């Protein structure tokens, strides 16, 4: 029998919005600073989801100092332009409205800095659906997903973990949820595929927003 959840945590990138153009162009801009010219933006989609420092170190073998410098360059482009090269997934606003109308409590749990997450939610006029936005700090602290989730729960005095679910599109969302002890829903319309989300151990999978609605309501 499928459970129902009172507290629903949403990832941002690849779950609420499709940030592909803005994130990949910001990474392209940062790499150009290091004389690395990437013309195929699709090759940079693995940067969507995980903490930026990890991605620069994993995919381009930067040391920590260069990775931190790359993040500064990334933000030069992102904070003015890339942040709005982004689209709300079709049907998402309606889903959020239905969830709130039915009495659910919605929170955002993202590895993106909170200040950027707030601007994006306000830009798409969906911030009113969320009681709390849990993100990372600009200095990189609280960027791991389990830390973001724990912070959201602690700040809202949520202790009944059986009544909480994390919705996200990458393995980081699923693994972070497992570390904290809550269920997860892997969405397949974002940037993680079936294999990634099932191998991470997602409690449920949703191919589209219609299926996500059926699980949550």
C-alpha positions in Angstrom: 0.0 0.0 0.0 1.4 3.4 -1.0 2.1 5.8 1.8 1.0 9.3 2.0 3.3 12.1 3.2 2.6 15.3 5.0 6.0 16.9 4.4 7.3 17.0 0.9 10.8 18.3 0.1 11.5 19.3 -3.5 14.9 19.5 -5.2 15.1 22.6 -7.4 17.3 22.0 -10.5 15.8 19.2 -12.7 12.8 18.8 -10.4 10.9 22.1 -10.1 12.7 23.8 -13.0 14.8 22.9 -16.0 18.0 25.0 -15.6 20.0 23.4 -18.4 20.8 26.5 -20.5 21.7 28.7 -17.5 23.9 26.2 -15.7 25.7 24.8 -18.8 26.4 28.3 -20.1 27.7 29.4 -16.6 30.0 26.3 -16.6 31.1 27.1 -20.1 32.0 30.6 -19.0 33.9 29.4 -16.0 35.9 26.9 -18.0 36.8 29.5 -20.6 38.7 31.3 -17.8 41.0 28.3 -17.6 41.4 28.2 -21.4 39.1 25.2 -21.7 36.7 25.8 -24.6 33.5 23.7 -24.6 31.1 24.2 -27.5 28.7 21.3 -26.8 26.6 22.5 -23.9 25.0 19.0 -23.6 28.3 17.6 -22.4 28.0 19.9 -19.4 24.6 18.6 -18.2 26.3 16.4 -15.5 26.9 19.6 -13.6 23.1 19.9 -13.0 22.4 18.6 -9.5 25.6 17.9 -7.5 27.6 20.6 -5.7 29.7 22.6 -8.2 33.0 22.1 -6.4 32.6 18.3 -6.7 31.7 18.6 -10.4 34.7 20.7 -11.3 37.0 18.4 -9.4 35.4 15.2 -10.8 34.8 16.1 -14.4 37.8 18.4 -15.1 40.2 17.2 -12.4 40.6 20.6 -10.8 42.3 20.8 -7.5 40.3 22.4 -4.7 41.8 25.9 -5.2 41.0 25.9 -8.9 37.5 24.5 -8.3 36.7 27.4 -5.9 38.1 29.9 -8.5 35.9 28.2 -11.1 32.8 28.6 -8.9 33.5 32.4 -8.6 33.7 32.6 -12.4 30.6 30.5 -12.7 28.7 33.0 -10.5 29.8 36.0 -12.5 27.7 34.7 -15.3 25.0 32.9 -13.3 24.0 35.7 -10.9 23.1 38.2 -13.7 22.2 36.0 -16.7 22.3 32.3 -16.2 19.9 32.3 -13.2 17.0 33.3 -15.5 18.0 31.0 -18.4 15.7 28.5 -16.8 12.1 27.2 -17.3 9.5 26.0 -14.9 8.4 22.5 -15.8 4.9 22.4 -17.4 2.3 21.5 -14.9 4.5 22.1 -11.8 2.7 25.2 -10.6 -0.6 23.4 -10.8 0.8 20.4 -8.8 2.2 22.7 -6.1 -1.1 24.5 -5.8 -3.0 21.2 -5.5 -0.6 19.9 -2.8 -1.0 23.1 -0.7 -4.7 23.1 -1.2 -4.8 19.5 0.1 -2.9 20.5 3.3 0.6 19.3 2.5 3.6 21.1 3.8 6.2 21.9 1.1 9.9 22.7 1.4 12.8 23.1 -1.0 16.0 21.2 -0.4 18.7 22.2 -2.9 22.5 22.2 -3.1 22.2 25.6 -4.8 22.9 28.6 -2.6 19.8 29.7 -0.8 20.0 33.2 -2.1 19.9 32.0 -5.7 17.1 29.5 -5.0 15.0 32.2 -3.5 15.4 34.4 -6.6 14.4 31.6 -8.9 11.3 30.6 -7.0 10.2 34.3 -6.9 10.9 34.7 -10.6 8.6 31.8 -11.4 6.0 33.0 -8.8 6.1 29.7 -6.9 7.8 30.8 -3.7 4.4 31.2 -1.9 3.9 27.4 -2.0 6.9 26.7 0.2 7.2 27.2 4.0 11.0 26.9 3.9 13.9 27.0 1.4 17.0 25.0 2.5 20.0 25.5 0.4 23.8 25.8 0.7 25.8 28.9 1.8 27.8 30.9 -0.7 31.0 29.7 1.0 30.1 26.1 0.1 29.0 25.0 3.5 25.9 22.8 3.7 26.1 21.8 0.0 25.8 18.0 0.5 22.2 16.8 0.1 21.9 15.0 3.4 23.0 18.2 5.1 20.5 20.3 3.2 17.7 17.9 4.1 18.7 17.7 7.8 18.8 21.4 8.0 15.3 21.7 6.5 13.9 19.2 9.0 15.7 20.7 12.0 14.6 24.3 11.2 11.0 23.2 10.9 11.0 20.9 13.9 10.0 17.9 11.7 10.8 14.7 13.6 8.3 12.2 12.2 10.5 10.9 9.4 7.9 8.4 8.2 5.8 11.3 7.1 8.5 13.0 5.0 9.5 12.4 1.4 12.3 13.9 -0.8 11.5 14.5 -4.5 14.5 14.8 -6.8 16.0 13.8 -10.2 19.5 12.7 -9.3 21.1 10.0 -7.1 22.3 12.7 -4.7 18.7 13.4 -3.8 17.9 9.7 -3.2 21.2 9.0 -1.3 20.8 12.1 0.8 17.2 11.0 1.7 18.4 7.5 2.7 21.2 9.0 4.9 18.6 11.0 6.8 16.1 8.2 7.0 13.3 9.4 4.7 11.7 8.0 1.6 12.4 9.4 -1.9 10.7 9.8 -5.2 13.0 9.9 -8.2 11.6 11.9 -11.2 12.6 10.7 -14.6 11.8 14.0 -16.4 15.0 15.7 -15.0 18.6 14.8 -15.5 18.9 11.4 -13.8 17.9 8.2 -15.6 16.2 5.0 -14.5 19.4 3.2 -13.8 20.9 6.0 -11.7 17.7 6.4 -9.6 17.0 2.7 -9.1 20.5 1.8 -8.2 20.5 4.7 -5.7 17.4 3.1 -4.1 14.6 5.5 -4.8 11.4 4.5 -3.0 9.2 5.4 -6.0 9.8 6.6 -9.6 7.7 9.1 -11.5 8.1 9.4 -15.3 6.3 12.7 -15.4 4.4 15.2 -13.3 1.1 13.3 -13.7 2.7 10.2 -12.1 4.3 12.4 -9.4 0.9 13.9 -8.7 -0.6 10.4 -8.2 2.1 9.4 -5.7 1.9 12.6 -3.7 -1.9 13.0 -3.6 
